[in-house]
Amino acid sequence: MTDNYLTYYKSCVLCPRRCGADRSKETGYCGMSDTLIAAKAYLHMWEEPCISGEKGSGTVFFSGCNLRCAYCQNREIALGRVGAEITAERLGEIFLEQKQRGAENINLVTPTHYVPHIIAALDAVRKKLNIPVVYNCGGYESVDTLKMLEGYVDVYLPDFKYTSGAIAKKYSAALDYPKAAKAAIAEMVRQTGACAFNENGIMTRGTLVRHLVLPSYTENSKTAVEYLYKTYGDDIYMSIMNQYTPLPHVSAYPEINRRVTDEEYADVISFAEELGVENAYIQEGGTVSESFIPVFDGGGIIEK
């Protein structure tokens, strides 16, 4: 990507919202301008085992979000309330600092609305990086934007939240989420092919699709798992999660203002097993905990 990467923000169509905002003068739907803002960079030990490994995943949390789900557990950053302004050059330095800390990979969290910055940063440092780049997103992606990332991203880590447009509209104001996410995952799998792992069990290439089970919506979960398995079989991995945490801002939605019950989660897992799903991570025991929610204190972002 050339030095004029900021032009991509002039009439922004980086995500399926296609809001067309001139982010050099205003914020887009994501809540962000064309200034890169990041909230935290650290070694994250709570990702899937093939992502965190023993050393931790070199996560970089970006501020803003193109989904801003009603139940978001990272609400502070999704709404752009925290973070520090940095340049693409500084972002590249952060990638190298994560590598120096021993990170298993570079984990780009909620990166969609900053793809031009990310590509510029990777262009500057990727010859020195030599660890996988993970694109960790909500699944609401533009295929055109994903094509820009071909050759830059080794592992895609998208959510597949909804198979129902009505549910997607209610909680994420994205009626077209199922269609957009299906197209996005297809492009991700096209780019990465089947999953590959190194000798330590770290995913070095491939697509790992996450699905968070929501309380009251086990049928949505079953149809999501079924679609993924029937479409991709063993070419992808799934992560079926029970860690939904009802934070205070979901009180307006009583049907999801509680934890997922053991019975609900077991029902989804049994369904996956009956389908024949084997390449999947599941969560057991007391995974509903705020240990999954980092403190967004700006750590690792500003140069010391």
WOSUL-V317187 format. One record per helix or strand of 2 or more residues. SS is the DSSP state (A for helix, B for strand). FROM is the first residue (numbers start at 1). TO is the last residue. Records with the same first field share a line. If there is no record, write none. Layout:
# WOSUL-V317187
SS->FROM-TO + FROM-TO
This chain:
# WOSUL-V317187
A->5-9 + 49-52 + 75-78 + 88-100 + 112-129 + 143-148 + 165-172 + 177-192 + 218-235 + 248-250 + 254-256 + 262-275 + 290-292
B->36-44 + 57-62 + 84-86 + 105-109 + 132-137 + 155-159 + 196-197 + 203-212 + 237-241 + 280-282
